[in-house]
Amino acid sequence: MVKLSRDEEFGVKKKQTGRPKKLTERDERAMRKLKKDSFVTTGQVQTDFNTWSCNKTVCEKTVCRLFKKKGQHGRSAGNKILLGVARIAWYRQKQHLSVDDW
């Protein structure tokens, strides 16, 4: 249970502390639309957003922070180990064997 202060009980909001947010909900939605696929970098999203919004400029760190908050982390995919030619030939030779043949 959240305990409200005396002022909040009567409908009076306390003064908000800290710096106000630079991005509105609409700006956040627009930024998520600008990141169409996972290969778009935050720098590209930043330049696209700065050209899209006439009066707001954001830095790349703000874009990173927004995507991290929304659960879109910038991680690279792991490398897939390529199979050698001899190994593939061995698999093709053995694929028709039954369990009894092994």
Distance bins in CASP14 RR format, pairs under 12 A and 6 or more apart:
PFRMAT RR
TARGET T0000
AUTHOR 0000-0000-0000
RMODE 2
METHOD distances of the structure
MODEL  1
2 8 0 0 0 0 1 0 0 0 0 0 0
2 9 0 0 0 0 0 1 0 0 0 0 0
3 9 0 0 0 0 1 0 0 0 0 0 0
4 10 0 0 0 0 1 0 0 0 0 0 0
4 11 0 0 0 0 1 0 0 0 0 0 0
4 12 0 0 0 0 0 1 0 0 0 0 0
4 13 0 0 0 0 0 1 0 0 0 0 0
4 14 0 0 0 0 0 1 0 0 0 0 0
5 11 0 0 0 0 0 1 0 0 0 0 0
5 12 0 0 0 0 1 0 0 0 0 0 0
5 13 0 0 0 0 0 1 0 0 0 0 0
5 14 1 0 0 1 0 0 0 0 0 0 0
5 15 0 0 0 0 0 1 0 0 0 0 0
6 12 0 0 0 0 1 0 0 0 0 0 0
6 14 0 0 0 0 0 1 0 0 0 0 0
7 13 1 0 0 1 0 0 0 0 0 0 0
7 14 1 0 0 1 0 0 0 0 0 0 0
7 15 0 0 0 0 0 1 0 0 0 0 0
8 14 1 0 0 1 0 0 0 0 0 0 0
8 15 0 0 0 0 0 1 0 0 0 0 0
21 27 0 0 0 0 1 0 0 0 0 0 0
21 28 0 0 0 0 1 0 0 0 0 0 0
21 56 0 0 0 0 0 1 0 0 0 0 0
21 58 0 0 0 0 0 1 0 0 0 0 0
21 62 0 0 0 0 0 1 0 0 0 0 0
21 65 0 0 0 0 0 1 0 0 0 0 0
21 66 0 0 0 0 0 1 0 0 0 0 0
21 69 0 0 0 0 0 1 0 0 0 0 0
22 28 0 0 0 0 0 1 0 0 0 0 0
22 31 0 0 0 0 0 1 0 0 0 0 0
22 49 0 0 0 0 0 1 0 0 0 0 0
22 53 0 0 0 0 0 1 0 0 0 0 0
22 55 0 0 0 0 0 1 0 0 0 0 0
22 56 1 0 0 1 0 0 0 0 0 0 0
22 57 0 0 0 0 1 0 0 0 0 0 0
22 58 1 0 0 1 0 0 0 0 0 0 0
22 59 0 0 0 0 1 0 0 0 0 0 0
22 61 0 0 0 0 0 1 0 0 0 0 0
22 62 1 0 0 1 0 0 0 0 0 0 0
22 63 0 0 0 0 0 1 0 0 0 0 0
22 65 0 0 0 0 0 1 0 0 0 0 0
22 66 0 0 0 0 0 1 0 0 0 0 0
23 29 0 0 0 0 1 0 0 0 0 0 0
23 30 0 0 0 0 1 0 0 0 0 0 0
23 31 1 0 0 1 0 0 0 0 0 0 0
23 32 0 0 0 0 0 1 0 0 0 0 0
23 46 0 0 0 0 0 1 0 0 0 0 0
23 49 0 0 0 0 1 0 0 0 0 0 0
23 53 0 0 0 0 1 0 0 0 0 0 0
23 56 1 0 0 1 0 0 0 0 0 0 0
23 57 0 0 0 0 0 1 0 0 0 0 0
23 58 1 0 0 1 0 0 0 0 0 0 0
23 59 0 0 0 0 0 1 0 0 0 0 0
23 62 1 0 0 1 0 0 0 0 0 0 0
23 63 0 0 0 0 1 0 0 0 0 0 0
23 65 0 0 0 0 1 0 0 0 0 0 0
23 66 1 0 0 1 0 0 0 0 0 0 0
23 67 0 0 0 0 0 1 0 0 0 0 0
23 69 0 0 0 0 0 1 0 0 0 0 0
23 70 0 0 0 0 0 1 0 0 0 0 0
24 30 0 0 0 0 1 0 0 0 0 0 0
24 31 0 0 0 0 0 1 0 0 0 0 0
24 53 0 0 0 0 0 1 0 0 0 0 0
24 56 0 0 0 0 1 0 0 0 0 0 0
24 58 0 0 0 0 0 1 0 0 0 0 0
24 66 0 0 0 0 0 1 0 0 0 0 0
25 31 0 0 0 0 0 1 0 0 0 0 0
25 32 0 0 0 0 0 1 0 0 0 0 0
25 66 0 0 0 0 0 1 0 0 0 0 0
25 70 0 0 0 0 0 1 0 0 0 0 0
26 32 0 0 0 0 0 1 0 0 0 0 0
26 33 0 0 0 0 0 1 0 0 0 0 0
26 49 0 0 0 0 0 1 0 0 0 0 0
26 52 0 0 0 0 0 1 0 0 0 0 0
26 53 0 0 0 0 1 0 0 0 0 0 0
26 56 0 0 0 0 0 1 0 0 0 0 0
27 33 0 0 0 0 0 1 0 0 0 0 0
27 34 0 0 0 0 0 1 0 0 0 0 0
27 45 0 0 0 0 0 1 0 0 0 0 0
27 49 1 0 0 1 0 0 0 0 0 0 0
27 50 0 0 0 0 0 1 0 0 0 0 0
27 52 0 0 0 0 1 0 0 0 0 0 0
27 53 1 0 0 1 0 0 0 0 0 0 0
27 55 0 0 0 0 0 1 0 0 0 0 0
27 56 1 0 0 1 0 0 0 0 0 0 0
27 57 0 0 0 0 0 1 0 0 0 0 0
27 58 0 0 0 0 1 0 0 0 0 0 0
27 62 0 0 0 0 0 1 0 0 0 0 0
27 63 0 0 0 0 0 1 0 0 0 0 0
27 66 0 0 0 0 1 0 0 0 0 0 0
28 34 0 0 0 0 0 1 0 0 0 0 0
28 35 0 0 0 0 0 1 0 0 0 0 0
28 45 0 0 0 0 0 1 0 0 0 0 0
28 49 0 0 0 0 0 1 0 0 0 0 0
28 53 0 0 0 0 0 1 0 0 0 0 0
28 56 0 0 0 0 0 1 0 0 0 0 0
28 58 0 0 0 0 0 1 0 0 0 0 0
28 62 0 0 0 0 0 1 0 0 0 0 0
28 63 0 0 0 0 0 1 0 0 0 0 0
28 65 0 0 0 0 0 1 0 0 0 0 0
28 66 1 0 0 1 0 0 0 0 0 0 0
28 67 0 0 0 0 1 0 0 0 0 0 0
28 69 0 0 0 0 1 0 0 0 0 0 0
28 70 1 0 0 1 0 0 0 0 0 0 0
28 72 0 0 0 0 0 1 0 0 0 0 0
29 35 0 0 0 0 0 1 0 0 0 0 0
29 49 0 0 0 0 0 1 0 0 0 0 0
29 66 0 0 0 0 0 1 0 0 0 0 0
29 70 0 0 0 0 0 1 0 0 0 0 0
30 45 0 0 0 0 0 1 0 0 0 0 0
30 48 0 0 0 0 1 0 0 0 0 0 0
30 49 1 0 0 1 0 0 0 0 0 0 0
30 50 0 0 0 0 0 1 0 0 0 0 0
30 51 0 0 0 0 0 1 0 0 0 0 0
30 52 1 0 0 1 0 0 0 0 0 0 0
30 53 1 0 0 1 0 0 0 0 0 0 0
30 56 0 0 0 0 0 1 0 0 0 0 0
30 58 0 0 0 0 0 1 0 0 0 0 0
30 63 0 0 0 0 0 1 0 0 0 0 0
30 66 0 0 0 0 0 1 0 0 0 0 0
31 40 0 0 0 0 0 1 0 0 0 0 0
31 42 0 0 0 0 1 0 0 0 0 0 0
31 43 0 0 0 0 0 1 0 0 0 0 0
31 44 0 0 0 0 0 1 0 0 0 0 0
31 45 1 0 0 1 0 0 0 0 0 0 0
31 46 0 0 0 0 1 0 0 0 0 0 0
31 47 0 0 0 0 0 1 0 0 0 0 0
31 48 0 0 0 0 1 0 0 0 0 0 0
31 49 1 0 1 0 0 0 0 0 0 0 0
31 50 0 0 0 0 0 1 0 0 0 0 0
31 52 0 0 0 0 1 0 0 0 0 0 0
31 53 0 0 0 0 1 0 0 0 0 0 0
31 56 0 0 0 0 0 1 0 0 0 0 0
31 58 0 0 0 0 1 0 0 0 0 0 0
31 60 0 0 0 0 0 1 0 0 0 0 0
31 62 0 0 0 0 1 0 0 0 0 0 0
31 63 1 0 0 1 0 0 0 0 0 0 0
31 64 0 0 0 0 0 1 0 0 0 0 0
31 65 0 0 0 0 0 1 0 0 0 0 0
31 66 1 0 0 1 0 0 0 0 0 0 0
31 67 0 0 0 0 1 0 0 0 0 0 0
31 69 0 0 0 0 0 1 0 0 0 0 0
31 70 0 0 0 0 1 0 0 0 0 0 0
31 72 0 0 0 0 0 1 0 0 0 0 0
32 40 0 0 0 0 0 1 0 0 0 0 0
32 45 0 0 0 0 1 0 0 0 0 0 0
32 48 0 0 0 0 0 1 0 0 0 0 0
32 49 0 0 0 0 0 1 0 0 0 0 0
32 63 0 0 0 0 0 1 0 0 0 0 0
32 66 0 0 0 0 1 0 0 0 0 0 0
32 67 0 0 0 0 1 0 0 0 0 0 0
32 69 0 0 0 0 0 1 0 0 0 0 0
32 70 1 0 0 1 0 0 0 0 0 0 0
32 71 0 0 0 0 0 1 0 0 0 0 0
32 72 0 0 0 0 1 0 0 0 0 0 0
33 40 0 0 0 0 0 1 0 0 0 0 0
33 45 0 0 0 0 1 0 0 0 0 0 0
33 48 0 0 0 0 1 0 0 0 0 0 0
33 49 0 0 0 0 1 0 0 0 0 0 0
33 52 0 0 0 0 1 0 0 0 0 0 0
34 40 1 0 0 1 0 0 0 0 0 0 0
34 41 0 0 0 0 0 1 0 0 0 0 0
34 42 0 0 0 0 0 1 0 0 0 0 0
34 43 0 0 0 0 0 1 0 0 0 0 0
34 44 0 0 0 0 1 0 0 0 0 0 0
34 45 1 0 1 0 0 0 0 0 0 0 0
34 46 0 0 0 0 1 0 0 0 0 0 0
34 47 0 0 0 0 1 0 0 0 0 0 0
34 48 1 0 1 0 0 0 0 0 0 0 0
34 49 1 0 1 0 0 0 0 0 0 0 0
34 50 0 0 0 0 0 1 0 0 0 0 0
34 51 0 0 0 0 0 1 0 0 0 0 0
34 52 1 0 0 1 0 0 0 0 0 0 0
34 53 0 0 0 0 0 1 0 0 0 0 0
34 58 0 0 0 0 0 1 0 0 0 0 0
34 63 0 0 0 0 1 0 0 0 0 0 0
34 66 0 0 0 0 0 1 0 0 0 0 0
34 67 0 0 0 0 0 1 0 0 0 0 0
35 41 0 0 0 0 1 0 0 0 0 0 0
35 42 0 0 0 0 1 0 0 0 0 0 0
35 43 0 0 0 0 0 1 0 0 0 0 0
35 44 0 0 0 0 1 0 0 0 0 0 0
35 45 1 0 1 0 0 0 0 0 0 0 0
35 46 0 0 0 0 0 1 0 0 0 0 0
35 48 0 0 0 0 1 0 0 0 0 0 0
35 49 0 0 0 0 1 0 0 0 0 0 0
35 63 0 0 0 0 1 0 0 0 0 0 0
35 64 0 0 0 0 0 1 0 0 0 0 0
35 66 0 0 0 0 1 0 0 0 0 0 0
35 67 1 0 0 1 0 0 0 0 0 0 0
35 70 0 0 0 0 1 0 0 0 0 0 0
35 71 0 0 0 0 0 1 0 0 0 0 0
35 72 1 0 0 1 0 0 0 0 0 0 0
35 74 0 0 0 0 0 1 0 0 0 0 0
36 44 0 0 0 0 0 1 0 0 0 0 0
36 45 0 0 0 0 1 0 0 0 0 0 0
36 48 0 0 0 0 0 1 0 0 0 0 0
37 44 0 0 0 0 0 1 0 0 0 0 0
37 45 0 0 0 0 0 1 0 0 0 0 0
37 72 0 0 0 0 0 1 0 0 0 0 0
38 45 0 0 0 0 0 1 0 0 0 0 0
38 67 0 0 0 0 0 1 0 0 0 0 0
38 72 0 0 0 0 1 0 0 0 0 0 0
38 73 0 0 0 0 0 1 0 0 0 0 0
38 74 0 0 0 0 1 0 0 0 0 0 0
38 75 0 0 0 0 1 0 0 0 0 0 0
38 76 0 0 0 0 0 1 0 0 0 0 0
38 77 0 0 0 0 1 0 0 0 0 0 0
39 45 0 0 0 0 0 1 0 0 0 0 0
39 74 0 0 0 0 0 1 0 0 0 0 0
39 76 0 0 0 0 0 1 0 0 0 0 0
39 77 0 0 0 0 0 1 0 0 0 0 0
40 46 0 0 0 0 0 1 0 0 0 0 0
40 47 0 0 0 0 0 1 0 0 0 0 0
40 48 0 0 0 0 1 0 0 0 0 0 0
40 49 0 0 0 0 0 1 0 0 0 0 0
40 63 0 0 0 0 0 1 0 0 0 0 0
40 67 0 0 0 0 0 1 0 0 0 0 0
40 72 0 0 0 0 0 1 0 0 0 0 0
40 74 0 0 0 0 0 1 0 0 0 0 0
41 47 0 0 0 0 1 0 0 0 0 0 0
41 48 0 0 0 0 0 1 0 0 0 0 0
41 60 0 0 0 0 1 0 0 0 0 0 0
41 63 0 0 0 0 1 0 0 0 0 0 0
41 64 0 0 0 0 0 1 0 0 0 0 0
41 67 0 0 0 0 0 1 0 0 0 0 0
41 74 0 0 0 0 1 0 0 0 0 0 0
41 76 0 0 0 0 0 1 0 0 0 0 0
42 48 0 0 0 0 0 1 0 0 0 0 0
42 49 0 0 0 0 0 1 0 0 0 0 0
42 58 0 0 0 0 0 1 0 0 0 0 0
42 59 0 0 0 0 1 0 0 0 0 0 0
42 60 1 0 1 0 0 0 0 0 0 0 0
42 61 0 0 0 0 1 0 0 0 0 0 0
42 62 0 0 0 0 1 0 0 0 0 0 0
42 63 1 0 1 0 0 0 0 0 0 0 0
42 64 1 0 1 0 0 0 0 0 0 0 0
42 65 0 0 0 0 1 0 0 0 0 0 0
42 66 0 0 0 0 1 0 0 0 0 0 0
42 67 1 0 0 1 0 0 0 0 0 0 0
42 68 0 0 0 0 0 1 0 0 0 0 0
42 72 0 0 0 0 1 0 0 0 0 0 0
42 73 0 0 0 0 0 1 0 0 0 0 0
42 74 0 0 0 0 1 0 0 0 0 0 0
43 49 0 0 0 0 1 0 0 0 0 0 0
43 50 0 0 0 0 1 0 0 0 0 0 0
43 58 0 0 0 0 0 1 0 0 0 0 0
43 59 0 0 0 0 1 0 0 0 0 0 0
43 60 1 0 1 0 0 0 0 0 0 0 0
43 61 0 0 0 0 0 1 0 0 0 0 0
43 62 0 0 0 0 0 1 0 0 0 0 0
43 63 1 0 0 1 0 0 0 0 0 0 0
43 64 0 0 0 0 1 0 0 0 0 0 0
43 67 0 0 0 0 0 1 0 0 0 0 0
44 50 0 0 0 0 0 1 0 0 0 0 0
44 51 0 0 0 0 0 1 0 0 0 0 0
44 60 0 0 0 0 1 0 0 0 0 0 0
44 63 0 0 0 0 1 0 0 0 0 0 0
45 51 0 0 0 0 0 1 0 0 0 0 0
45 52 0 0 0 0 0 1 0 0 0 0 0
45 58 0 0 0 0 1 0 0 0 0 0 0
45 59 0 0 0 0 0 1 0 0 0 0 0
45 60 0 0 0 0 1 0 0 0 0 0 0
45 62 0 0 0 0 0 1 0 0 0 0 0
45 63 1 0 1 0 0 0 0 0 0 0 0
45 64 0 0 0 0 1 0 0 0 0 0 0
45 66 0 0 0 0 1 0 0 0 0 0 0
45 67 0 0 0 0 1 0 0 0 0 0 0
45 72 0 0 0 0 0 1 0 0 0 0 0
45 74 0 0 0 0 0 1 0 0 0 0 0
46 52 0 0 0 0 0 1 0 0 0 0 0
46 53 0 0 0 0 0 1 0 0 0 0 0
46 56 0 0 0 0 0 1 0 0 0 0 0
46 57 0 0 0 0 1 0 0 0 0 0 0
46 58 1 0 0 1 0 0 0 0 0 0 0
46 59 1 0 0 1 0 0 0 0 0 0 0
46 60 1 0 1 0 0 0 0 0 0 0 0
46 61 0 0 0 0 1 0 0 0 0 0 0
46 62 1 0 0 1 0 0 0 0 0 0 0
46 63 1 0 1 0 0 0 0 0 0 0 0
46 64 0 0 0 0 1 0 0 0 0 0 0
46 65 0 0 0 0 0 1 0 0 0 0 0
46 66 0 0 0 0 0 1 0 0 0 0 0
46 67 0 0 0 0 0 1 0 0 0 0 0
47 53 0 0 0 0 0 1 0 0 0 0 0
47 57 0 0 0 0 0 1 0 0 0 0 0
47 58 0 0 0 0 0 1 0 0 0 0 0
47 59 0 0 0 0 0 1 0 0 0 0 0
47 60 0 0 0 0 1 0 0 0 0 0 0
47 63 0 0 0 0 1 0 0 0 0 0 0
48 58 0 0 0 0 0 1 0 0 0 0 0
48 63 0 0 0 0 1 0 0 0 0 0 0
49 56 1 0 0 1 0 0 0 0 0 0 0
49 57 0 0 0 0 1 0 0 0 0 0 0
49 58 1 0 0 1 0 0 0 0 0 0 0
49 59 0 0 0 0 0 1 0 0 0 0 0
49 60 0 0 0 0 0 1 0 0 0 0 0
49 62 0 0 0 0 1 0 0 0 0 0 0
49 63 1 0 0 1 0 0 0 0 0 0 0
49 66 0 0 0 0 0 1 0 0 0 0 0
49 67 0 0 0 0 0 1 0 0 0 0 0
50 56 1 0 0 1 0 0 0 0 0 0 0
50 57 1 0 1 0 0 0 0 0 0 0 0
50 58 1 0 0 1 0 0 0 0 0 0 0
50 59 0 0 0 0 1 0 0 0 0 0 0
50 60 0 0 0 0 0 1 0 0 0 0 0
50 62 0 0 0 0 0 1 0 0 0 0 0
50 63 0 0 0 0 0 1 0 0 0 0 0
51 57 0 0 0 0 1 0 0 0 0 0 0
51 58 0 0 0 0 0 1 0 0 0 0 0
52 58 0 0 0 0 0 1 0 0 0 0 0
56 62 0 0 0 0 0 1 0 0 0 0 0
57 63 0 0 0 0 0 1 0 0 0 0 0
58 64 0 0 0 0 0 1 0 0 0 0 0
58 65 0 0 0 0 1 0 0 0 0 0 0
58 66 0 0 0 0 1 0 0 0 0 0 0
59 65 0 0 0 0 1 0 0 0 0 0 0
59 66 0 0 0 0 0 1 0 0 0 0 0
60 66 0 0 0 0 0 1 0 0 0 0 0
60 67 0 0 0 0 0 1 0 0 0 0 0
61 67 0 0 0 0 0 1 0 0 0 0 0
61 68 0 0 0 0 0 1 0 0 0 0 0
62 68 0 0 0 0 0 1 0 0 0 0 0
62 69 0 0 0 0 0 1 0 0 0 0 0
63 69 0 0 0 0 0 1 0 0 0 0 0
63 70 0 0 0 0 0 1 0 0 0 0 0
63 72 0 0 0 0 0 1 0 0 0 0 0
63 74 0 0 0 0 0 1 0 0 0 0 0
64 70 0 0 0 0 0 1 0 0 0 0 0
64 71 0 0 0 0 0 1 0 0 0 0 0
64 72 0 0 0 0 1 0 0 0 0 0 0
64 73 0 0 0 0 1 0 0 0 0 0 0
64 74 0 0 0 0 1 0 0 0 0 0 0
65 71 0 0 0 0 0 1 0 0 0 0 0
65 72 0 0 0 0 0 1 0 0 0 0 0
65 73 0 0 0 0 0 1 0 0 0 0 0
66 72 0 0 0 0 1 0 0 0 0 0 0
66 73 0 0 0 0 0 1 0 0 0 0 0
67 73 1 0 0 1 0 0 0 0 0 0 0
67 74 1 0 0 1 0 0 0 0 0 0 0
67 75 0 0 0 0 0 1 0 0 0 0 0
68 74 0 0 0 0 1 0 0 0 0 0 0
68 75 0 0 0 0 0 1 0 0 0 0 0
81 87 0 0 0 0 0 1 0 0 0 0 0
82 88 0 0 0 0 1 0 0 0 0 0 0
83 89 0 0 0 0 0 1 0 0 0 0 0
83 90 0 0 0 0 1 0 0 0 0 0 0
83 91 1 0 0 1 0 0 0 0 0 0 0
83 92 0 0 0 0 0 1 0 0 0 0 0
84 90 0 0 0 0 1 0 0 0 0 0 0
84 91 0 0 0 0 0 1 0 0 0 0 0
85 91 0 0 0 0 0 1 0 0 0 0 0
85 92 0 0 0 0 0 1 0 0 0 0 0
86 92 0 0 0 0 0 1 0 0 0 0 0
86 93 0 0 0 0 0 1 0 0 0 0 0
87 93 0 0 0 0 0 1 0 0 0 0 0
87 94 0 0 0 0 0 1 0 0 0 0 0
88 94 0 0 0 0 0 1 0 0 0 0 0
88 95 0 0 0 0 0 1 0 0 0 0 0
89 95 0 0 0 0 0 1 0 0 0 0 0
90 97 0 0 0 0 0 1 0 0 0 0 0
91 97 0 0 0 0 0 1 0 0 0 0 0
93 101 0 0 0 0 0 1 0 0 0 0 0
94 101 0 0 0 0 1 0 0 0 0 0 0
94 102 0 0 0 0 1 0 0 0 0 0 0
95 101 0 0 0 0 0 1 0 0 0 0 0
95 102 0 0 0 0 0 1 0 0 0 0 0
96 102 0 0 0 0 0 1 0 0 0 0 0
END
